[in-house]
Amino acid sequence: MKRECRLIPWRDGIRGRFALLAAIVGLTVTPMARADCDSCVVAAIHELKVEMIRQFAELKNHLSAEIKTLRQSGAQVEKDSLRARQDIGFMLPTGGCESATAAAAAGPARDRAEAYLRAFNHLRRPEKTGTAASKAMVETYLTDYCAPEDVGVRGCTQASARPNAPFLAETLLSGSGVGSAPDSTRPNSYLPEVLSFNPDRVLDARRFIDNLVDPYPLDDLPKDLQGTPQGMAFWMRKKVYEGQLSVARYTLNHALALRVPSTALRGWLERVWRESKADEYLAALRAQLPERISYAELLKTEVDRRYASPSWYAGIAGSPEAAVLRELAYMAALQINLTYLRFRQGERMELLLAEQVASGMDAHRRGPLLAELAAANRLVNPGSTGSIGVTGNSTSGTVTPPSSLSPAP
């Protein structure tokens, strides 16, 4: 039978050639050689596996060491942070140990007001007698204080811009003056409250205090009687009387001292705002403050720039927590100052109450006590009248309680 010769396609030819080559190799390689080749491959794979296991072990150890180091570092950082927060919690602010009266800590504001107070307490009206004081009141009223209803009467030729100022409480607390066209039916026609007094308002307030505390000073004794025992007793009683009046004068002078302006107070307030990092409000502050500001207006400014300012509420609502806490710290510092002012106010109120109690006891109890003393003196010394004079010695006169020496206009 004759075989046919068939052509093998190209792809099939490649596969066939590979199959033929594998058959030839398999026929030519002996079983021992094939075994050696298999052992070499197995050994290489084993060595590679061992090496990979060793490298993975080294990587694991390295990563474990690095993770341990990171954990230790994190723990140390947290520990340092906690210690730092504790240290900050016990740390005093800068200047916290300085004296509260030092200029660097408290500024000139309250000290300046207290300096004015000390000065006013030692000022008295130039008129030394009741007659001279009455004459001066009339002259100053006709010159500076005529009210509209007084024009054409008792010598008043025109109405003053500060009518009745020496006789009104608002002269001391809100400033003298009523405005150019005041009308009681239109409240806004009057001048607004003034807390920084100009020289005229300071003078008006001082005259109001003099008229309230001691409008008619006591006349002194003639010179030929001043050195006598009765004259010396009258002199001391007059000093006691003036000392009682000084209690009221001190409180009134304090209100005036808070309203006396000073250029130094504005500079101090501007410095405080710069130190508090509030430069964005410094221009507005300078625009609304007068060149010379009083301590009372300084306090009012600190209140109004918060409570009366819509921009302050908007700023608090949109500020970060740190800014709000900083503002709370400033407000707490202001509150400390106001607490101190209330403490001093309480002292003045206690002084006024104590003086009222003492004066009341002197007026209502001293006379009867002197009468009982005279009666007891008559029992001990039957031959005497038992009367007690001004100096406290037994005399032949009647009982003369010290209240009879109280001055009268």
C-alpha positions as CSV (number, residue, x, y, z in Angstrom):
1,M,0.0,0.0,0.0
2,K,1.4,3.3,-1.0
3,R,1.6,6.0,1.7
4,E,0.6,9.5,1.0
5,C,3.0,12.3,1.9
6,R,0.9,15.1,3.7
7,L,2.2,18.6,4.5
8,I,1.9,19.7,8.2
9,P,0.7,23.2,8.8
10,W,3.1,25.8,10.3
11,R,1.6,25.8,13.8
12,D,1.1,22.2,14.0
13,G,4.7,21.8,12.7
14,I,6.0,23.8,15.7
15,R,4.1,21.7,18.2
16,G,5.3,18.6,16.4
17,R,8.9,19.7,16.4
18,F,8.7,20.3,20.2
19,A,7.1,17.0,20.8
20,L,9.8,15.3,18.6
21,L,12.6,17.1,20.5
22,A,11.2,16.1,23.9
23,A,11.0,12.5,22.7
24,I,14.6,12.5,21.5
25,V,15.8,14.1,24.8
26,G,13.8,11.6,26.7
27,L,15.3,8.7,24.7
28,T,18.8,10.1,25.0
29,V,18.8,11.1,28.8
30,T,19.4,8.3,31.2
31,P,17.2,7.7,34.3
32,M,20.2,8.6,36.6
33,A,20.7,11.9,34.9
34,R,17.0,12.7,35.2
35,A,17.2,11.9,39.0
36,D,20.2,14.2,39.5
37,C,18.4,17.0,37.7
38,D,15.3,16.7,39.9
39,S,17.4,16.7,43.1
40,C,19.1,19.9,42.0
41,V,15.8,21.7,41.4
42,V,14.4,20.5,44.7
43,A,17.6,21.7,46.5
44,A,17.4,25.1,44.9
45,I,13.8,25.5,45.8
46,H,14.5,24.4,49.4
47,E,17.4,26.9,49.7
48,L,15.2,29.7,48.4
49,K,12.5,28.8,50.9
50,V,14.9,28.8,53.7
51,E,16.3,32.2,52.6
52,M,12.8,33.7,52.3
53,I,11.9,32.4,55.8
54,R,15.0,33.9,57.2
55,Q,14.4,37.3,55.6
56,F,10.8,37.3,56.7
57,A,11.9,36.6,60.2
58,E,14.5,39.5,60.1
59,L,11.8,41.8,58.7
60,K,9.4,40.8,61.5
61,N,12.0,41.5,64.1
62,H,12.8,44.8,62.6
63,L,9.2,45.9,62.4
64,S,8.5,44.7,66.0
65,A,11.5,46.8,67.2
66,E,10.3,49.9,65.3
67,I,6.7,49.6,66.6
68,K,8.0,49.2,70.1
69,T,10.1,52.4,69.7
70,L,7.1,54.3,68.3
71,R,4.9,53.2,71.2
72,Q,7.6,54.2,73.7
73,S,8.0,57.6,72.0
74,G,4.2,58.2,71.9
75,A,3.9,57.3,75.6
76,Q,6.8,59.7,76.4
77,V,5.2,62.5,74.4
78,E,1.9,62.0,76.1
79,K,3.6,62.0,79.5
80,D,5.5,65.2,78.7
81,S,2.3,66.9,77.5
82,L,0.5,66.0,80.7
83,R,3.4,67.4,82.8
84,A,3.4,70.6,80.7
85,R,-0.3,71.1,81.2
86,Q,0.1,70.6,84.9
87,D,3.0,73.1,85.0
88,I,1.0,75.7,83.0
89,G,-2.0,75.2,85.4
90,F,0.2,76.4,88.3
91,M,2.0,79.1,86.4
92,L,1.2,82.7,87.4
93,P,0.7,85.3,84.7
94,T,3.5,87.7,83.9
95,G,3.7,90.3,86.6
96,G,1.3,88.3,88.8
97,C,3.5,88.7,91.9
98,E,4.0,92.5,91.5
99,S,2.3,94.9,93.9
100,A,-1.2,95.9,93.0
101,T,-0.3,99.6,93.4
102,A,2.7,99.4,91.1
103,A,2.3,101.6,88.0
104,A,3.3,98.7,85.7
105,A,0.5,96.5,87.2
106,A,-2.4,98.8,87.9
107,G,-1.7,101.8,85.8
108,P,-2.5,105.4,86.8
109,A,-6.2,105.1,86.5
110,R,-7.5,104.4,90.0
111,D,-4.4,106.0,91.7
112,R,-5.1,109.2,89.8
113,A,-8.7,109.3,91.0
114,E,-7.6,108.6,94.6
115,A,-5.0,111.5,94.3
116,Y,-7.8,113.9,93.4
117,L,-9.9,112.6,96.3
118,R,-7.1,113.4,98.8
119,A,-6.8,116.9,97.4
120,F,-10.5,117.6,97.4
121,N,-10.8,116.5,101.0
122,H,-8.4,119.3,102.1
123,L,-10.1,122.0,100.0
124,R,-12.6,124.3,101.7
125,R,-14.6,127.3,100.5
126,P,-12.7,130.5,100.8
127,E,-15.4,132.1,102.9
128,K,-14.8,131.5,106.6
129,T,-18.0,132.9,108.0
130,G,-21.7,132.4,107.4
131,T,-22.1,136.0,106.4
132,A,-19.3,135.9,103.9
133,A,-20.6,132.6,102.5
134,S,-24.1,133.9,102.0
135,K,-22.8,137.0,100.2
136,A,-20.6,134.8,97.9
137,M,-23.6,132.6,97.1
138,V,-25.6,135.5,95.9
139,E,-22.8,136.9,93.8
140,T,-21.9,133.6,92.0
141,Y,-25.6,132.9,91.4
142,L,-26.2,136.2,89.7
143,T,-23.1,135.7,87.6
144,D,-23.2,132.1,86.6
145,Y,-26.3,130.3,87.6
146,C,-29.5,132.3,87.0
147,A,-32.5,130.2,85.9
148,P,-34.9,131.3,83.2
149,E,-37.6,132.1,85.7
150,D,-35.2,134.4,87.6
151,V,-34.5,136.7,84.7
152,G,-35.6,140.3,85.6
153,V,-35.9,139.3,89.3
154,R,-33.4,139.9,92.1
155,G,-30.7,141.1,89.7
156,C,-30.6,138.3,87.1
157,T,-30.2,139.7,83.6
158,Q,-30.0,136.5,81.5
159,A,-30.5,132.8,81.9
160,S,-27.3,130.7,82.5
161,A,-26.3,127.6,80.5
162,R,-25.8,126.0,83.9
163,P,-28.9,127.1,85.9
164,N,-29.1,126.3,89.6
165,A,-25.9,124.1,89.3
166,P,-24.7,124.6,92.9
167,F,-28.0,123.4,94.3
168,L,-28.7,120.3,92.1
169,A,-27.4,116.7,92.8
170,E,-27.1,116.0,89.0
171,T,-24.3,118.6,89.0
172,L,-22.1,116.1,90.9
173,L,-23.3,112.9,89.3
174,S,-24.1,113.8,85.7
175,G,-22.5,117.2,85.1
176,S,-24.0,120.7,85.2
177,G,-25.7,122.2,82.2
178,V,-29.1,121.5,80.5
179,G,-28.5,122.4,76.9
180,S,-29.3,125.2,74.5
181,A,-33.1,124.6,74.3
182,P,-34.2,122.3,77.1
183,D,-37.8,121.1,77.1
184,S,-39.2,118.9,79.8
185,T,-41.6,117.3,77.2
186,R,-38.7,116.3,75.0
187,P,-36.1,114.4,77.1
188,N,-33.5,114.4,74.2
189,S,-33.4,118.2,74.3
190,Y,-31.3,118.1,77.4
191,L,-27.6,117.5,77.5
192,P,-26.6,113.8,77.9
193,E,-24.9,112.6,81.0
194,V,-21.3,113.8,81.2
195,L,-18.7,111.7,83.1
196,S,-15.6,113.7,82.3
197,F,-15.9,117.2,83.8
198,N,-14.4,120.3,82.3
199,P,-13.1,123.0,84.7
200,D,-16.5,124.7,84.9
201,R,-18.3,121.5,85.9
202,V,-15.6,120.7,88.5
203,L,-16.1,124.1,90.0
204,D,-19.9,123.7,90.0
205,A,-19.6,120.3,91.7
206,R,-17.3,121.7,94.4
207,R,-19.8,124.5,95.1
208,F,-22.6,122.0,95.3
209,I,-20.6,120.0,97.9
210,D,-19.9,123.1,100.0
211,N,-23.5,124.1,99.9
212,L,-24.7,120.7,100.9
213,V,-22.1,119.9,103.6
214,D,-21.4,123.3,105.2
215,P,-23.4,126.2,103.5
216,Y,-22.8,128.7,106.4
217,P,-19.5,128.2,108.2
218,L,-19.5,129.0,111.9
219,D,-18.2,132.5,112.8
220,D,-15.2,132.4,115.1
221,L,-15.0,134.1,118.5
222,P,-13.5,137.6,118.8
223,K,-9.7,137.5,119.2
224,D,-9.8,138.7,122.8
225,L,-12.0,135.6,123.7
226,Q,-10.2,132.9,121.7
227,G,-7.6,132.3,124.4
228,T,-10.0,132.0,127.3
229,P,-11.1,128.5,128.6
230,Q,-14.6,129.0,127.1
231,G,-13.0,130.1,123.8
232,M,-10.7,127.0,123.7
233,A,-13.7,124.8,124.5
234,F,-15.7,126.3,121.6
235,W,-12.7,125.9,119.3
236,M,-12.5,122.2,120.0
237,R,-16.2,121.7,119.7
238,K,-16.1,123.4,116.3
239,K,-13.4,121.0,115.3
240,V,-15.6,118.0,116.3
241,Y,-18.4,119.5,114.4
242,E,-16.3,119.9,111.3
243,G,-15.0,116.3,111.7
244,Q,-18.6,115.0,111.6
245,L,-19.2,117.0,108.4
246,S,-16.0,115.5,106.9
247,V,-17.7,112.1,106.7
248,A,-20.3,113.4,104.2
249,R,-17.7,115.5,102.5
250,Y,-15.4,112.5,101.9
251,T,-18.2,110.5,100.1
252,L,-19.2,113.5,97.9
253,N,-15.6,114.3,97.1
254,H,-15.1,110.7,96.0
255,A,-17.9,111.0,93.4
256,L,-16.2,114.1,92.1
257,A,-12.7,112.6,91.9
258,L,-14.0,109.8,89.7
259,R,-15.2,112.4,87.2
260,V,-12.1,114.6,87.0
261,P,-10.4,113.8,83.6
262,S,-6.7,113.2,83.0
263,T,-4.7,112.7,79.8
264,A,-2.8,109.9,81.5
265,L,-5.9,107.8,81.8
266,R,-6.5,107.7,78.0
267,G,-2.9,106.7,77.4
268,W,-3.2,103.9,80.0
269,L,-6.3,102.6,78.4
270,E,-4.8,102.6,74.9
271,R,-1.8,100.7,76.3
272,V,-4.0,98.1,77.9
273,W,-5.8,97.5,74.6
274,R,-2.5,97.1,72.7
275,E,-1.2,94.6,75.3
276,S,-4.5,92.7,75.0
277,K,-4.0,92.2,71.3
278,A,-7.1,94.3,70.5
279,D,-5.4,96.5,67.9
280,E,-8.3,96.1,65.5
281,Y,-10.5,98.1,67.9
282,L,-7.9,100.7,68.8
283,A,-9.0,103.1,66.0
284,A,-12.6,103.0,67.1
285,L,-11.6,103.5,70.8
286,R,-9.5,106.6,69.9
287,A,-12.4,108.1,67.9
288,Q,-15.0,107.8,70.6
289,L,-12.9,108.8,73.6
290,P,-12.1,112.4,74.6
291,E,-8.5,113.5,74.8
292,R,-8.8,113.7,78.6
293,I,-10.9,110.9,80.2
294,S,-12.1,110.4,83.8
295,Y,-12.0,107.2,85.7
296,A,-15.8,107.0,85.7
297,E,-15.9,107.3,81.9
298,L,-13.1,104.7,81.6
299,L,-15.2,102.2,83.5
300,K,-18.3,103.1,81.4
301,T,-16.3,102.6,78.2
302,E,-15.2,99.1,79.3
303,V,-18.9,98.3,79.9
304,D,-20.4,99.9,76.8
305,R,-17.9,98.4,74.3
306,R,-19.3,95.0,75.3
307,Y,-22.8,95.2,76.6
308,A,-23.9,98.1,74.3
309,S,-22.0,97.1,71.2
310,P,-23.7,94.8,68.7
311,S,-20.4,94.1,67.0
312,W,-19.1,92.6,70.3
313,Y,-21.9,90.1,70.3
314,A,-21.2,89.2,66.7
315,G,-17.5,88.9,67.4
316,I,-18.1,86.5,70.4
317,A,-20.5,84.4,68.3
318,G,-17.9,84.0,65.5
319,S,-14.7,83.9,67.5
320,P,-12.8,80.7,68.2
321,E,-12.8,79.2,71.7
322,A,-9.3,80.7,72.5
323,A,-10.5,84.2,71.7
324,V,-13.6,83.9,73.8
325,L,-11.6,82.5,76.7
326,R,-9.2,85.5,76.4
327,E,-12.1,87.9,76.5
328,L,-13.6,86.2,79.5
329,A,-10.2,86.6,81.3
330,Y,-10.3,90.4,80.5
331,M,-13.8,90.6,81.9
332,A,-12.8,88.8,85.0
333,A,-10.0,91.2,85.5
334,L,-12.4,94.1,85.2
335,Q,-14.7,92.3,87.7
336,I,-11.9,92.1,90.2
337,N,-11.5,95.9,90.0
338,L,-15.2,96.5,90.4
339,T,-15.2,94.2,93.4
340,Y,-12.5,96.3,95.0
341,L,-14.5,99.5,94.2
342,R,-17.5,98.0,95.9
343,F,-15.4,97.2,98.9
344,R,-14.3,100.8,99.2
345,Q,-17.9,101.9,98.7
346,G,-19.0,99.7,101.6
347,E,-16.4,101.4,103.8
348,R,-17.8,104.8,103.0
349,M,-21.4,103.6,103.6
350,E,-20.4,102.1,107.0
351,L,-18.7,105.4,107.9
352,L,-21.9,107.4,107.0
353,L,-24.1,105.0,109.0
354,A,-21.7,105.1,112.0
355,E,-21.7,108.9,112.0
356,Q,-25.5,109.0,111.8
357,V,-25.8,106.7,114.8
358,A,-23.2,108.7,116.8
359,S,-25.0,112.0,116.0
360,G,-28.3,110.6,116.9
361,M,-27.1,109.3,120.2
362,D,-25.5,112.7,121.0
363,A,-28.7,114.6,120.2
364,H,-31.1,112.3,122.1
365,R,-29.1,110.8,124.9
366,R,-26.3,113.2,125.9
367,G,-28.7,115.9,127.4
368,P,-30.5,113.5,129.6
369,L,-27.2,112.0,130.7
370,L,-25.9,115.4,131.7
371,A,-29.1,116.0,133.7
372,E,-28.6,112.8,135.6
373,L,-25.0,113.7,136.2
374,A,-26.1,117.0,137.7
375,A,-28.6,115.3,139.9
376,A,-25.9,112.9,141.1
377,N,-23.6,115.8,141.8
378,R,-26.2,117.5,144.0
379,L,-26.5,114.3,146.1
380,V,-22.7,114.1,146.6
381,N,-22.3,117.9,147.1
382,P,-25.6,119.1,148.7
383,G,-24.4,122.7,148.8
384,S,-23.9,122.9,145.0
385,T,-26.5,123.4,142.3
386,G,-25.1,120.4,140.5
387,S,-25.1,122.2,137.2
388,I,-22.6,121.2,134.5
389,G,-21.1,123.8,132.2
390,V,-19.7,123.6,128.7
391,T,-16.3,122.5,130.0
392,G,-17.8,119.7,132.1
393,N,-17.0,121.3,135.5
394,S,-19.5,122.1,138.2
395,T,-20.6,125.7,137.9
396,S,-23.4,127.8,139.3
397,G,-25.2,128.0,135.9
398,T,-27.7,125.7,134.3
399,V,-27.1,122.4,132.5
400,T,-25.7,123.2,129.0
401,P,-25.6,120.1,126.8
402,P,-23.0,120.3,123.9
403,S,-25.9,120.1,121.4
404,S,-26.7,123.7,122.3
405,L,-23.4,124.6,120.7
406,S,-24.5,123.1,117.4
407,P,-24.0,125.7,114.7
408,A,-27.0,127.4,113.1
409,P,-27.1,129.7,110.1
